[in-house]
Amino acid sequence: MNASVVNGMVIAGYFALMTAIGWQGRRRVRGSADFLLAGRSLGPVLYCSTMGALVIGGGSTVGGVGLGFQHGLCGMWMVVAIGFGAAGVSLLLAGKIRALRVYTIAEMLALRYGMREAGWSGLVMVAHVFLVSVTSTVAYATVFHALLGLGHIQSTLLGGAVVVCYCVLGGMWSISVTDVVQFAMKTAAVFFLLLPAALSASGGLAGAQEKFRGRAFDPFALGWKQILTFFVLYAVGSLVSQDLWQRAATARSASVARWAGAVSGLYCVAYGVAVALIGTAGALLLPALGPSQVYGALAVSLLPPVLSALVLAGAMAAMMSTASGSILAAATVARRDIAPLVLRALRRPDPDEARADRSLVRLDRWYVLAFGLANVLVACFVDNVLAALAVGYAIVVSALIVPVFGGFLWKRANGAGALAAMASGAAGAVFELLRTTDPEAITPVYLGLVCSAVVFVVVSLLTSPTPASVREQWAARLRSGRSAAAHNSASERSAAETVSGT
């Protein structure tokens, strides 16, 4: 049986499984909270898998191997920083997100500061997560091309049809369950297939020290400046990423989010080390290749057809899990944050207020379908949006970090300060981006954060405090969430004691 037939069978089986899961997830959707947040009921296994699948995408897999190919073990830091970001959202914010019962970052800002205008922050967020979905779609289309020999447009349409299908059918429920499968696939591909094969073929990385001039296994060979850049971009940036906030809200309790999120962060660290070592082996075995080619080339050259197809499918699974989560995140922000503001600007009533929950689910599905089709269309005709993605990332981080954490940590912060901080942070980042003309530069983020922090404090102190009624509602939400968490924790302990007693 030739390799193309084997590849086709693997992909066909994978697609059939994803579609079946999507159809099954449809049965669990009874309301908008089920569709967008999986009913806020995911246990530790589902939560850990879905968080790990979301943050470990094609950039972490194929890109992580490429960084190892270029820099040795210290190529791990991008993926490690992503892991810290996932753990940070779960440990620092998940309990608060659950207590506040919010779906989006803009809803948190509106609740904390009492301002409807916070919804406009969703414009930048939608652009950002949409570009993430497009880059992931472009990436898995390249894997289809390698596996099946299809053209770029055909590959994009094929993979996009499956992703959009299960997203529309079951929303977060389908995404969460498919993420378990995708999480297992990429774990098997990296840890149990490609890493052992690469280490064995390279003689346990014999000769790596000579290849990397004695720094193959130096974790700090990149230098502190570059490592800090990874953490600012990926760890800090994750703290204001809509797709991660949305996943954090799916946990059935704050304790599940904290501990399962911490485990997913540790998994990312291990994954970062593994892909960096695979890349290091690739530098010894296939030195003439480019960094982005190493993952696929190693799979084909070191493994028999069935296993190489599974390894490439593992990379595809990583990309598809990121794409599906980003499509749902973009649709959620558009429906819940931007659409109400547009309707108010047009002096039209918000239909959500009069809709039954089933009707809201239909509306959610239409939004997901629209963003999914737009994602596929853009990905068909654009093969590189990394520069635009970097710009969007810099603006999101610069605009939102200070208002979000300032709202949690500083009682005197107010809506005027938050709006001014968002505007000045975004303006500072854009100014520096135009000055440097380098979309991947880190200085725009630093300047944006400084501008945002200074303006936030000054404007908050010079203007009236947040109204007492708004502060009381905010505090009441947080208190009720803590009380519910304490009750759930006590119930879980009681159940455990009953089981142990029997």
ChimeraX attribute file (.defattr): number of C-alpha atoms within 10 A of each C-alpha:
attribute: neighborCount
match mode: 1-to-1
recipient: residues
	/A:1	6
	/A:2	8
	/A:3	16
	/A:4	15
	/A:5	14
	/A:6	19
	/A:7	23
	/A:8	15
	/A:9	14
	/A:10	17
	/A:11	21
	/A:12	12
	/A:13	11
	/A:14	18
	/A:15	17
	/A:16	12
	/A:17	14
	/A:18	23
	/A:19	21
	/A:20	15
	/A:21	21
	/A:22	28
	/A:23	18
	/A:24	17
	/A:25	25
	/A:26	21
	/A:27	12
	/A:28	16
	/A:29	22
	/A:30	13
	/A:31	19
	/A:32	21
	/A:33	18
	/A:34	21
	/A:35	28
	/A:36	26
	/A:37	23
	/A:38	27
	/A:39	20
	/A:40	20
	/A:41	17
	/A:42	23
	/A:43	15
	/A:44	20
	/A:45	11
	/A:46	19
	/A:47	28
	/A:48	29
	/A:49	24
	/A:50	31
	/A:51	31
	/A:52	30
	/A:53	31
	/A:54	27
	/A:55	27
	/A:56	29
	/A:57	26
	/A:58	25
	/A:59	21
	/A:60	24
	/A:61	25
	/A:62	24
	/A:63	23
	/A:64	32
	/A:65	32
	/A:66	27
	/A:67	28
	/A:68	29
	/A:69	30
	/A:70	21
	/A:71	23
	/A:72	32
	/A:73	27
	/A:74	25
	/A:75	31
	/A:76	28
	/A:77	26
	/A:78	26
	/A:79	32
	/A:80	27
	/A:81	27
	/A:82	27
	/A:83	31
	/A:84	24
	/A:85	28
	/A:86	33
	/A:87	29
	/A:88	20
	/A:89	26
	/A:90	32
	/A:91	21
	/A:92	13
	/A:93	22
	/A:94	28
	/A:95	25
	/A:96	22
	/A:97	24
	/A:98	26
	/A:99	23
	/A:100	23
	/A:101	16
	/A:102	17
	/A:103	25
	/A:104	24
	/A:105	24
	/A:106	26
	/A:107	22
	/A:108	22
	/A:109	25
	/A:110	17
	/A:111	20
	/A:112	26
	/A:113	25
	/A:114	20
	/A:115	19
	/A:116	16
	/A:117	15
	/A:118	23
	/A:119	24
	/A:120	17
	/A:121	21
	/A:122	24
	/A:123	14
	/A:124	16
	/A:125	28
	/A:126	24
	/A:127	16
	/A:128	24
	/A:129	27
	/A:130	24
	/A:131	26
	/A:132	25
	/A:133	28
	/A:134	28
	/A:135	26
	/A:136	25
	/A:137	30
	/A:138	29
	/A:139	25
	/A:140	26
	/A:141	29
	/A:142	19
	/A:143	22
	/A:144	24
	/A:145	16
	/A:146	19
	/A:147	24
	/A:148	17
	/A:149	13
	/A:150	16
	/A:151	13
	/A:152	20
	/A:153	17
	/A:154	15
	/A:155	24
	/A:156	26
	/A:157	18
	/A:158	16
	/A:159	22
	/A:160	25
	/A:161	16
	/A:162	18
	/A:163	25
	/A:164	25
	/A:165	21
	/A:166	25
	/A:167	28
	/A:168	26
	/A:169	24
	/A:170	27
	/A:171	31
	/A:172	32
	/A:173	29
	/A:174	29
	/A:175	31
	/A:176	31
	/A:177	21
	/A:178	29
	/A:179	29
	/A:180	20
	/A:181	21
	/A:182	29
	/A:183	24
	/A:184	16
	/A:185	21
	/A:186	26
	/A:187	19
	/A:188	16
	/A:189	22
	/A:190	22
	/A:191	16
	/A:192	12
	/A:193	19
	/A:194	24
	/A:195	22
	/A:196	15
	/A:197	20
	/A:198	25
	/A:199	17
	/A:200	13
	/A:201	16
	/A:202	19
	/A:203	13
	/A:204	14
	/A:205	20
	/A:206	13
	/A:207	15
	/A:208	20
	/A:209	14
	/A:210	10
	/A:211	15
	/A:212	19
	/A:213	9
	/A:214	12
	/A:215	18
	/A:216	23
	/A:217	18
	/A:218	14
	/A:219	17
	/A:220	14
	/A:221	18
	/A:222	16
	/A:223	10
	/A:224	10
	/A:225	8
	/A:226	15
	/A:227	20
	/A:228	16
	/A:229	19
	/A:230	20
	/A:231	21
	/A:232	19
	/A:233	20
	/A:234	24
	/A:235	24
	/A:236	20
	/A:237	22
	/A:238	27
	/A:239	24
	/A:240	25
	/A:241	26
	/A:242	26
	/A:243	25
	/A:244	22
	/A:245	24
	/A:246	25
	/A:247	29
	/A:248	33
	/A:249	32
	/A:250	31
	/A:251	29
	/A:252	20
	/A:253	25
	/A:254	28
	/A:255	19
	/A:256	24
	/A:257	31
	/A:258	24
	/A:259	17
	/A:260	25
	/A:261	31
	/A:262	21
	/A:263	20
	/A:264	26
	/A:265	27
	/A:266	18
	/A:267	18
	/A:268	28
	/A:269	20
	/A:270	17
	/A:271	24
	/A:272	29
	/A:273	23
	/A:274	23
	/A:275	31
	/A:276	31
	/A:277	29
	/A:278	31
	/A:279	33
	/A:280	32
	/A:281	31
	/A:282	30
	/A:283	27
	/A:284	20
	/A:285	17
	/A:286	16
	/A:287	15
	/A:288	10
	/A:289	13
	/A:290	12
	/A:291	20
	/A:292	16
	/A:293	15
	/A:294	25
	/A:295	25
	/A:296	18
	/A:297	16
	/A:298	22
	/A:299	23
	/A:300	19
	/A:301	13
	/A:302	16
	/A:303	17
	/A:304	11
	/A:305	19
	/A:306	16
	/A:307	19
	/A:308	25
	/A:309	25
	/A:310	23
	/A:311	27
	/A:312	28
	/A:313	24
	/A:314	25
	/A:315	28
	/A:316	28
	/A:317	26
	/A:318	31
	/A:319	31
	/A:320	30
	/A:321	30
	/A:322	30
	/A:323	32
	/A:324	32
	/A:325	30
	/A:326	29
	/A:327	30
	/A:328	33
	/A:329	29
	/A:330	27
	/A:331	24
	/A:332	23
	/A:333	27
	/A:334	22
	/A:335	19
	/A:336	18
	/A:337	26
	/A:338	20
	/A:339	16
	/A:340	19
	/A:341	19
	/A:342	14
	/A:343	13
	/A:344	11
	/A:345	10
	/A:346	9
	/A:347	9
	/A:348	11
	/A:349	12
	/A:350	14
	/A:351	10
	/A:352	15
	/A:353	8
	/A:354	10
	/A:355	12
	/A:356	11
	/A:357	14
	/A:358	13
	/A:359	14
	/A:360	20
	/A:361	22
	/A:362	15
	/A:363	16
	/A:364	24
	/A:365	22
	/A:366	15
	/A:367	21
	/A:368	27
	/A:369	20
	/A:370	15
	/A:371	23
	/A:372	28
	/A:373	17
	/A:374	15
	/A:375	26
	/A:376	24
	/A:377	16
	/A:378	17
	/A:379	26
	/A:380	20
	/A:381	12
	/A:382	14
	/A:383	16
	/A:384	13
	/A:385	15
	/A:386	15
	/A:387	12
	/A:388	16
	/A:389	21
	/A:390	20
	/A:391	20
	/A:392	24
	/A:393	27
	/A:394	30
	/A:395	27
	/A:396	26
	/A:397	28
	/A:398	33
	/A:399	32
	/A:400	29
	/A:401	23
	/A:402	25
	/A:403	27
	/A:404	19
	/A:405	13
	/A:406	19
	/A:407	20
	/A:408	15
	/A:409	10
	/A:410	11
	/A:411	12
	/A:412	15
	/A:413	25
	/A:414	27
	/A:415	27
	/A:416	20
	/A:417	28
	/A:418	30
	/A:419	24
	/A:420	23
	/A:421	31
	/A:422	30
	/A:423	20
	/A:424	24
	/A:425	34
	/A:426	27
	/A:427	20
	/A:428	24
	/A:429	30
	/A:430	22
	/A:431	15
	/A:432	20
	/A:433	21
	/A:434	11
	/A:435	10
	/A:436	13
	/A:437	10
	/A:438	15
	/A:439	20
	/A:440	17
	/A:441	16
	/A:442	20
	/A:443	17
	/A:444	28
	/A:445	29
	/A:446	20
	/A:447	20
	/A:448	28
	/A:449	27
	/A:450	19
	/A:451	24
	/A:452	30
	/A:453	23
	/A:454	16
	/A:455	23
	/A:456	26
	/A:457	20
	/A:458	14
	/A:459	19
	/A:460	20
	/A:461	15
	/A:462	10
	/A:463	14
	/A:464	14
	/A:465	17
	/A:466	19
	/A:467	12
	/A:468	9
	/A:469	10
	/A:470	16
	/A:471	17
	/A:472	12
	/A:473	15
	/A:474	18
	/A:475	14
	/A:476	14
	/A:477	17
	/A:478	19
	/A:479	15
	/A:480	13
	/A:481	21
	/A:482	17
	/A:483	13
	/A:484	16
	/A:485	19
	/A:486	15
	/A:487	12
	/A:488	16
	/A:489	15
	/A:490	12
	/A:491	12
	/A:492	12
	/A:493	12
	/A:494	12
	/A:495	12
	/A:496	11
	/A:497	11
	/A:498	10
	/A:499	9
	/A:500	8
	/A:501	7
	/A:502	5
